Amino acid sequence: MIKLFKSSSLNGIIQILVSTYWLWHFGELLHLYNYTDVLFVFMYPNWLLFIFISFSLIGISIGLTVFLKKIKIKSGYFKLVGLFLIGLLIHLIVIS
């Protein structure tokens, strides 16, 4: 069981899946805001959605480099968490 957590292929796939979910979520929001008649109480600006989408694409590339064993697992998670924290910080600044 411990060897599974040390497997770079498994951890790379996990990072790719998390980043892909982030990409899907904000891509769907961008689509709903611009191409449907759904009314929202609060809407993110489009530039913020583009920043989040670019962060998720960077996260996918980080997961791919972990999967291909070009960077270490720990370094990949630190970079991915750093992207999420920067995204959270931008989110909190824009909302407040």
Secondary structure, DSSP 8 states (H G I E B T S, - for coil): -HHHHT-HHHHHHHHHHHHHHHHHHHHHHHHHHHHS----SS---HHHHHHHHHHHHHHHHHHHHHHTTSS-HHHHHHHHHHHHHHHHHHHHHHH-
